[in-house]
């Protein structure tokens, strides 16, 4: 009887934590963070927010007057080695998740546990794209020069580098295609700071539409017109 009571108590605590966790995200992601209408400041650059229905990337022009991303993430590090693509998507996340879980069926308890409690390493996943097509999971965002500089800085601050400030390529066969690569990153992933929290934080810094806090992609996309289909 005591064991049963203890089990019910533990299950009750777990259920409460789950409710509070998802409830907090549902509420806080809907509260707009402080943002500035980019068009009022003379938007001069276009970026995209891209989701795969779980994870979000920030997509930048490969080259611009402010940044040539090829100098940070050389296309030669991808399998295709194509340097002509116009767009580059950058996402941050748990290294184990990225490298060991190409599909949800590959998710192990160890990978999930390490990611949830924040004791694993992190990585930047970089993907070159020839073009971007707007849809329910891809949104074009006009930004000012200052906002673009802030987004660039957010990425660079998340990148682990060697002494000469060069990015550190993760040598792996876990690429998702011919145009992506992984790089060592700074920071700690956890159930309270996910890949989408990283994206949302970047948008908040740049005073672009975002939520107070979220760990899910929809917590960001709803501020750009996302509608569940």
Backbone as numpy.savetxt, mean C-alpha at the origin, in Angstrom:
# Nx Ny Nz CAx CAy CAz Cx Cy Cz
-16.26 -28.34 33.58 -17.10 -27.13 33.58 -16.22 -25.87 33.58
-15.16 -25.89 34.41 -14.27 -24.73 34.46 -13.59 -24.50 33.11
-13.21 -25.62 32.46 -12.58 -25.51 31.14 -13.53 -24.89 30.13
-14.81 -25.32 30.19 -15.81 -24.79 29.27 -16.02 -23.30 29.49
-16.08 -22.89 30.77 -16.25 -21.48 31.07 -15.07 -20.66 30.57
-13.88 -21.20 30.78 -12.68 -20.51 30.32 -12.66 -20.38 28.80
-13.07 -21.47 28.12 -13.12 -21.45 26.66 -14.11 -20.41 26.16
-15.30 -20.38 26.78 -16.32 -19.40 26.38 -15.83 -17.98 26.66
-15.10 -17.81 27.75 -14.56 -16.49 28.09 -13.55 -16.03 27.02
-12.67 -16.94 26.63 -11.67 -16.61 25.62 -12.33 -16.30 24.28
-13.32 -17.12 23.92 -14.03 -16.89 22.67 -14.78 -15.56 22.70
-15.32 -15.22 23.85 -16.02 -13.96 23.99 -15.09 -12.76 23.83
-13.92 -12.85 24.44 -12.92 -11.79 24.31 -12.49 -11.64 22.86
-12.25 -12.78 22.20 -11.84 -12.75 20.80 -12.92 -12.11 19.93
-14.18 -12.49 20.17 -15.29 -11.93 19.41 -15.38 -10.42 19.63
-15.18 -9.97 20.85 -15.24 -8.54 21.16 -14.13 -7.78 20.44
-12.94 -8.37 20.43 -11.81 -7.72 19.74 -12.11 -7.59 18.25
-12.66 -8.65 17.66 -13.00 -8.61 16.23 -14.03 -7.53 15.94
-15.06 -7.45 16.78 -16.11 -6.45 16.58 -15.54 -5.03 16.69
-14.72 -4.80 17.72 -14.14 -3.48 17.91 -13.21 -3.13 16.75
-12.43 -4.10 16.30 -11.46 -3.88 15.22 -12.16 -3.47 13.93
-13.12 -4.28 13.51 -13.83 -3.97 12.27 -14.73 -2.75 12.43
-15.28 -2.58 13.63 -16.12 -1.41 13.88 -15.32 -0.12 13.82
-14.12 -0.14 14.40 -13.26 1.04 14.37 -12.89 1.41 12.95
-12.56 0.41 12.14 -12.23 0.70 10.75 -13.44 1.25 10.00
-14.60 0.66 10.22 -15.81 1.11 9.52 -16.12 2.57 9.83
-15.87 2.97 11.08 -16.17 4.35 11.49 -15.06 5.30 11.08
-13.82 4.98 11.47 -12.71 5.91 11.25 -12.36 6.08 9.78
-12.55 5.04 8.99 -12.25 5.16 7.56 -13.24 6.08 6.85
-14.42 6.24 7.43 -15.44 7.10 6.82 -15.31 8.56 7.24
-14.53 8.84 8.27 -14.32 10.22 8.70 -13.20 10.82 7.87
-13.48 11.83 7.06 -12.44 12.39 6.19 -11.32 13.04 6.99
-10.09 12.74 6.61 -8.95 13.44 7.19 -8.88 14.82 6.55
-8.10 15.70 7.14 -7.94 17.04 6.60 -7.37 16.96 5.19
-8.08 17.52 4.22 -7.62 17.45 2.84 -7.80 18.79 2.15
-7.09 18.97 1.06 -7.16 20.18 0.27 -7.58 19.82 -1.14
-8.49 20.60 -1.71 -8.89 20.36 -3.09 -7.71 20.67 -4.00
-7.13 19.64 -4.61 -5.92 19.84 -5.40 -6.13 20.78 -6.56
-7.33 20.82 -7.13 -7.58 21.68 -8.28 -7.47 23.14 -7.92
-7.73 23.48 -6.66 -7.63 24.86 -6.23 -6.17 25.32 -6.14
-5.25 24.37 -6.02 -3.85 24.73 -5.90 -3.09 24.63 -7.21
-3.83 24.43 -8.32 -3.17 24.34 -9.62 -2.54 22.99 -9.83
-3.35 21.93 -9.92 -2.83 20.57 -10.09 -2.02 20.47 -11.37
-0.86 19.87 -11.27 0.02 19.76 -12.42 0.48 18.33 -12.68
0.15 17.40 -11.80 0.57 16.01 -11.96 -0.63 15.08 -11.76
-0.59 13.96 -12.44 -1.62 12.94 -12.28 -1.00 11.69 -11.68
-1.66 11.15 -10.68 -1.29 9.86 -10.12 -2.53 8.98 -10.14
-2.38 7.74 -9.75 -3.53 6.84 -9.64 -3.48 6.11 -8.31
-4.66 5.76 -7.82 -4.80 4.83 -6.71 -5.30 3.53 -7.31
-4.57 2.46 -7.08 -4.88 1.18 -7.70 -5.05 0.11 -6.63
-6.11 -0.66 -6.74 -6.37 -1.75 -5.80 -6.54 -3.06 -6.56
-6.12 -4.16 -5.94 -6.42 -5.48 -6.50 -7.61 -6.11 -5.77
-8.37 -5.25 -5.11 -9.55 -5.63 -4.32 -9.20 -6.00 -2.89
-7.89 -5.92 -2.56 -7.43 -6.14 -1.19 -6.35 -5.13 -0.82
-5.39 -4.99 -1.69 -4.18 -4.20 -1.44 -4.13 -2.99 -2.37
-3.67 -1.84 -1.86 -3.58 -0.64 -2.68 -2.14 -0.26 -3.01
-1.97 0.28 -4.21 -0.71 0.87 -4.66 -0.95 2.34 -5.00
0.12 3.13 -4.88 0.12 4.48 -5.42 0.86 4.41 -6.74
0.25 4.91 -7.80 0.84 4.81 -9.13 1.32 6.19 -9.59
2.61 6.28 -9.92 3.23 7.53 -10.32 3.62 7.49 -11.80
3.75 8.67 -12.43 4.39 8.68 -13.75 5.82 8.17 -13.59
6.27 7.33 -14.49 7.62 6.79 -14.38 8.65 7.91 -14.34
8.46 8.92 -15.18 9.37 10.06 -15.19 8.57 11.35 -15.16
9.11 12.34 -14.51 8.52 13.67 -14.45 9.62 14.66 -14.13
9.27 15.93 -14.06 10.26 16.95 -13.73 10.76 16.83 -12.29
10.01 16.09 -11.45 10.39 15.94 -10.05 11.11 14.64 -9.74
10.84 13.61 -10.52 11.39 12.30 -10.18 11.44 11.38 -11.39
12.55 10.72 -11.56 12.66 9.61 -12.50 12.78 8.35 -11.66
11.69 7.63 -11.52 11.65 6.49 -10.63 12.56 5.35 -11.08
12.97 5.40 -12.35 13.88 4.36 -12.85 15.24 4.42 -12.16
15.57 5.58 -11.62 16.84 5.70 -10.91 16.77 5.07 -9.52
15.57 4.91 -9.00 15.36 4.30 -7.68 15.04 2.82 -7.82
14.17 2.51 -8.78 13.74 1.13 -9.01 14.03 0.77 -10.47
15.26 0.41 -10.77 15.66 0.15 -12.16 14.80 -0.93 -12.84
14.29 -0.64 -14.03 13.52 -1.64 -14.77 14.32 -2.92 -15.03
15.65 -2.80 -15.03 16.50 -3.95 -15.24 16.33 -5.01 -14.16
15.74 -4.61 -13.03 15.51 -5.56 -11.93 14.26 -6.40 -12.14
13.47 -6.07 -13.17 12.29 -6.87 -13.48 12.66 -7.95 -14.49
11.82 -8.95 -14.61 12.09 -10.04 -15.55 12.06 -9.55 -16.99
11.12 -8.62 -17.29 10.99 -8.13 -18.65 12.01 -7.07 -19.02
12.54 -6.38 -18.01 13.57 -5.34 -18.21 13.13 -4.25 -19.19
11.82 -3.96 -19.21 11.29 -2.95 -20.13 11.35 -1.57 -19.48
12.06 -0.65 -20.10 12.23 0.70 -19.53 11.31 1.72 -20.16
10.35 1.29 -20.99 9.49 2.21 -21.72 8.11 2.39 -21.10
7.83 1.70 -20.00 6.50 1.81 -19.40 6.32 3.18 -18.77
5.10 3.72 -18.90 4.84 5.10 -18.48 4.48 5.26 -17.01
4.11 4.15 -16.36 3.61 4.25 -14.99 4.31 3.25 -14.09
4.46 3.63 -12.82 5.07 2.74 -11.84 4.22 2.73 -10.57
3.80 1.54 -10.16 2.97 1.38 -8.97 3.84 0.95 -7.80
3.65 1.60 -6.66 4.44 1.29 -5.48 3.50 0.94 -4.32
3.74 -0.21 -3.73 2.97 -0.62 -2.56 3.91 -1.11 -1.48
3.48 -0.99 -0.24 4.28 -1.39 0.92 3.54 -2.50 1.65
4.27 -3.44 2.23 3.59 -4.49 2.97 4.53 -5.45 3.65
3.95 -6.49 4.24 4.73 -7.50 4.94 5.52 -8.32 3.93
6.80 -8.48 4.18 7.69 -9.18 3.26 7.27 -10.64 3.08
6.93 -11.31 4.17 6.52 -12.70 4.10 5.25 -12.88 3.29
4.31 -11.97 3.47 3.07 -12.02 2.71 3.37 -11.89 1.22
4.17 -10.89 0.88 4.50 -10.64 -0.51 5.16 -11.84 -1.18
6.16 -12.40 -0.50 6.99 -13.41 -1.13 6.45 -14.83 -1.01
5.67 -15.08 0.02 5.23 -16.45 0.28 3.76 -16.71 0.01
3.01 -15.66 -0.36 1.57 -15.83 -0.53 1.11 -15.26 -1.87
1.50 -15.86 -2.98 1.05 -15.37 -4.29 -0.46 -15.47 -4.44
-1.08 -16.44 -3.77 -2.53 -16.59 -3.77 -2.98 -16.89 -2.34
-4.25 -16.59 -2.03 -4.75 -16.78 -0.67 -4.63 -18.23 -0.22
-4.72 -19.17 -1.15 -4.60 -20.58 -0.79 -3.21 -20.93 -0.27
-2.23 -20.03 -0.55 -0.86 -20.27 -0.11 -0.58 -19.69 1.28
-1.57 -19.02 1.85 -1.36 -18.38 3.16 -1.22 -19.42 4.25
-0.13 -19.32 5.02 0.09 -20.23 6.14 -0.19 -19.50 7.46
-0.40 -20.28 8.51 -0.64 -19.68 9.82 0.56 -18.84 10.26
1.76 -19.35 10.01 2.97 -18.64 10.42 3.07 -17.28 9.74
2.83 -17.24 8.43 2.89 -15.98 7.69 1.85 -14.99 8.21
0.64 -15.48 8.44 -0.44 -14.61 8.93 -0.13 -14.10 10.34
0.37 -14.97 11.19 0.66 -14.58 12.57 1.77 -13.54 12.63
2.86 -13.78 11.89 3.98 -12.84 11.88 3.53 -11.47 11.37
2.71 -11.47 10.32 2.22 -10.20 9.78 1.30 -9.49 10.77
0.42 -10.24 11.43 -0.57 -9.64 12.32 0.06 -8.97 13.53
1.09 -9.59 14.09 1.67 -9.06 15.33 2.85 -8.12 15.09
3.24 -7.95 13.83 4.25 -6.94 13.51 5.68 -7.32 13.84
6.02 -8.60 13.72 7.39 -9.02 14.06 8.19 -9.40 12.82
7.60 -9.22 11.64 8.29 -9.57 10.41 8.92 -8.36 9.72
9.61 -8.62 8.63 10.21 -7.56 7.84 9.20 -7.06 6.82
9.49 -5.92 6.22 8.59 -5.34 5.23 9.31 -5.16 3.90
8.52 -4.92 2.86 9.06 -4.75 1.52 8.21 -3.77 0.74
8.82 -3.18 -0.28 8.09 -2.39 -1.27 7.95 -3.25 -2.52
6.73 -3.32 -3.02 6.47 -4.05 -4.26 6.27 -3.01 -5.35
7.10 -3.08 -6.37 7.12 -2.07 -7.43 6.76 -2.74 -8.76
5.77 -2.17 -9.45 5.32 -2.74 -10.71 5.23 -1.66 -11.79
5.84 -1.90 -12.92 5.74 -0.98 -14.05 4.51 -1.35 -14.89
3.80 -0.30 -15.35 2.60 -0.49 -16.17 2.71 0.33 -17.46
2.33 -0.23 -18.60 2.38 0.53 -19.85 1.30 1.60 -19.92
0.16 1.36 -19.26 -0.93 2.32 -19.24 -1.81 2.06 -18.02
-2.63 3.05 -17.71 -3.56 2.91 -16.59 -4.97 3.11 -17.12
-5.88 2.26 -16.70 -7.27 2.33 -17.12 -8.14 2.52 -15.89
-8.90 3.60 -15.86 -9.75 3.89 -14.71 -10.94 2.93 -14.66
-11.21 2.43 -13.47 -12.39 1.61 -13.24 -12.74 1.70 -11.76
-13.51 0.74 -11.26 -13.97 0.80 -9.88 -12.87 0.56 -8.86
-11.71 0.09 -9.33 -10.58 -0.15 -8.44 -9.34 0.64 -8.84
-9.51 1.59 -9.74 -8.39 2.42 -10.20 -8.88 3.84 -10.42
-8.33 4.79 -9.66 -8.81 6.17 -9.68 -7.68 7.14 -10.00
-7.95 8.01 -10.96 -7.00 9.06 -11.30 -7.15 10.21 -10.32
-6.01 10.74 -9.85 -6.01 11.82 -8.86 -5.08 12.93 -9.35
-5.61 14.13 -9.44 -4.79 15.28 -9.83 -4.17 15.89 -8.58
-2.86 16.13 -8.62 -2.16 16.66 -7.45 -1.29 17.84 -7.83
-1.00 18.67 -6.84 -0.10 19.80 -7.05 1.35 19.33 -6.96
2.25 20.21 -7.30 3.67 19.88 -7.20 4.05 19.57 -5.76
3.55 20.35 -4.81 3.87 20.12 -3.40 3.31 18.78 -2.93
2.09 18.45 -3.32 1.52 17.17 -2.94 2.31 16.01 -3.54
2.75 16.18 -4.77 3.54 15.14 -5.40 4.88 14.95 -4.69
5.50 16.04 -4.28 6.76 15.96 -3.54 6.56 15.19 -2.23
5.45 15.43 -1.57 5.17 14.75 -0.30 5.00 13.24 -0.52
4.31 12.88 -1.59 4.12 11.46 -1.89 5.45 10.79 -2.23
6.28 11.48 -2.99 7.61 10.95 -3.30 8.40 10.71 -2.02
8.37 11.70 -1.12 9.12 11.59 0.12 8.62 10.44 0.98
7.32 10.22 0.96 6.74 9.11 1.74 7.30 7.78 1.26
7.40 7.61 -0.04 7.95 6.38 -0.60 9.42 6.24 -0.23
10.18 7.31 -0.42 11.62 7.25 -0.15 11.92 7.00 1.32
11.09 7.55 2.21 11.29 7.32 3.64 10.95 5.88 4.03
10.18 5.20 3.20 9.80 3.82 3.47 10.79 2.83 2.89
11.73 3.33 2.12 12.69 2.47 1.42 13.96 2.29 2.22
14.35 1.06 2.45 15.64 0.80 3.10 16.74 0.91 2.05
17.82 1.61 2.38 18.89 1.81 1.41 20.25 1.44 2.01
21.22 1.26 1.14 22.59 1.05 1.58 23.27 2.42 1.67
24.55 2.43 2.00 25.25 3.68 2.30 25.18 4.71 1.18
25.16 4.27 -0.06 25.12 5.21 -1.17 23.69 5.58 -1.57
22.75 5.29 -0.66 21.34 5.65 -0.84 20.65 4.87 -1.95
21.21 3.74 -2.33 20.58 2.92 -3.36 19.62 1.93 -2.73
18.54 1.64 -3.45 17.57 0.68 -2.98 18.18 -0.71 -2.95
17.61 -1.58 -2.12 18.14 -2.93 -1.95 17.15 -3.92 -2.57
17.52 -4.47 -3.70 16.66 -5.42 -4.40 16.58 -6.72 -3.61
15.35 -7.25 -3.48 15.16 -8.56 -2.87 15.22 -9.58 -3.98
16.24 -10.42 -3.96 16.40 -11.42 -5.00 15.48 -12.60 -4.70
14.50 -12.77 -5.57 13.48 -13.79 -5.35 12.90 -14.23 -6.68
12.26 -15.38 -6.67 11.52 -15.85 -7.85 10.02 -15.65 -7.66
9.66 -14.82 -6.68 8.25 -14.64 -6.33 7.58 -13.49 -7.07
8.20 -13.01 -8.14 7.56 -11.93 -8.90 6.18 -12.36 -9.39
5.28 -11.39 -9.49 3.92 -11.69 -9.93 3.78 -11.64 -11.44
4.78 -11.06 -12.13 4.74 -10.95 -13.58 6.11 -10.57 -14.11
6.14 -10.05 -15.34 7.41 -9.69 -15.97 7.86 -8.27 -15.66
7.04 -7.48 -14.97 7.37 -6.07 -14.80 7.41 -5.61 -13.35
7.60 -6.54 -12.41 7.61 -6.14 -11.00 8.87 -6.64 -10.30
9.15 -6.03 -9.15 10.30 -6.41 -8.32 10.00 -6.01 -6.88
10.77 -6.59 -5.94 10.60 -6.30 -4.52 11.87 -5.65 -3.97
11.67 -4.71 -3.02 12.80 -4.02 -2.41 12.63 -4.00 -0.90
13.76 -4.04 -0.18 13.71 -3.96 1.27 13.10 -2.64 1.72
12.28 -2.70 2.77 11.57 -1.50 3.22 11.77 -1.27 4.72
11.42 -0.08 5.13 11.44 0.30 6.54 10.04 0.14 7.11
9.96 0.09 8.42 8.66 0.06 9.08 8.22 -1.34 9.45
7.15 -1.40 10.22 6.62 -2.66 10.72 5.16 -2.82 10.33
4.85 -3.89 9.66 3.47 -4.23 9.28 2.79 -4.92 10.46
1.52 -4.61 10.67 0.76 -5.30 11.71 -0.72 -5.21 11.40
-1.53 -5.82 12.23 -2.97 -5.76 12.02 -3.51 -4.34 12.21
-2.71 -3.47 12.79 -3.13 -2.08 12.99 -2.48 -1.12 11.99
-1.47 -1.61 11.28 -0.81 -0.79 10.26 -0.53 -1.68 9.06
-1.46 -1.68 8.12 -1.38 -2.57 6.97 -0.86 -1.84 5.74
-0.81 -2.55 4.64 -0.41 -1.95 3.37 -1.31 -0.77 3.02
-2.59 -0.89 3.35 -3.54 0.18 3.05 -3.41 1.35 4.03
-3.01 1.06 5.25 -2.73 2.13 6.20 -1.57 2.98 5.68
-0.58 2.33 5.11 0.58 3.02 4.52 0.14 3.95 3.39
-0.73 3.47 2.52 -1.24 4.29 1.43 -2.06 5.45 1.97
-2.94 5.15 2.92 -3.79 6.18 3.51 -2.95 7.26 4.20
-1.87 6.84 4.86 -0.98 7.80 5.53 -0.34 8.74 4.52
0.07 8.19 3.37 0.67 9.02 2.32 -0.32 10.08 1.85
-1.55 9.67 1.64 -2.58 10.60 1.18 -2.88 11.66 2.24
-2.89 11.25 3.49 -3.11 12.20 4.58 -2.00 13.25 4.63
-0.76 12.80 4.50 0.38 13.73 4.52 0.24 14.78 3.42
-0.23 14.34 2.26 -0.36 15.23 1.11 -1.68 16.00 1.11
-2.47 15.80 2.14 -3.78 16.44 2.26 -4.68 16.12 1.07
-4.64 14.86 0.68 -5.53 14.34 -0.34 -6.64 13.55 0.34
-7.76 13.34 -0.33 -8.88 12.62 0.30 -8.43 11.28 0.90
-8.78 11.09 2.16 -8.37 9.90 2.89 -9.20 9.81 4.16
-9.09 8.68 4.86 -9.80 8.52 6.12 -8.88 8.75 7.30
-9.46 8.87 8.46 -8.66 9.04 9.69 -7.73 7.84 9.88
-8.28 6.63 9.67 -7.49 5.40 9.82 -8.22 4.27 9.12
-7.46 3.42 8.46 -8.06 2.23 7.85 -7.00 1.18 7.63
-7.41 -0.07 7.59 -6.50 -1.15 7.24 -6.96 -1.84 5.95
-8.09 -1.40 5.39 -8.65 -2.02 4.20 -8.65 -1.08 3.01
-8.59 -1.64 1.82 -8.53 -0.81 0.62 -9.79 0.03 0.44
-10.94 -0.53 0.78 -12.19 0.22 0.58 -12.28 1.44 1.49
-11.54 1.40 2.62 -11.50 2.56 3.50 -10.88 3.77 2.83
-10.04 3.52 1.82 -9.44 4.60 1.04 -10.30 4.91 -0.18
-10.66 3.86 -0.93 -11.33 4.05 -2.21 -12.69 4.72 -2.08
-13.36 4.56 -0.93 -14.67 5.20 -0.78 -14.57 6.72 -0.86
-13.37 7.27 -0.58 -13.19 8.72 -0.67 -12.95 9.17 -2.11
-12.89 8.20 -3.03 -12.68 8.51 -4.45 -13.82 8.02 -5.33
-14.93 7.67 -4.69 -16.11 7.31 -5.46 -16.37 5.83 -5.59
-15.66 4.99 -4.82 -15.87 3.56 -4.91 -17.30 3.21 -4.56
-17.88 2.33 -5.41 -19.20 1.79 -5.14 -19.13 0.28 -5.27
-19.60 -0.44 -4.26 -19.56 -1.90 -4.29 -20.43 -2.40 -5.43
-19.90 -3.29 -6.24 -20.63 -3.79 -7.39 -21.17 -5.19 -7.14
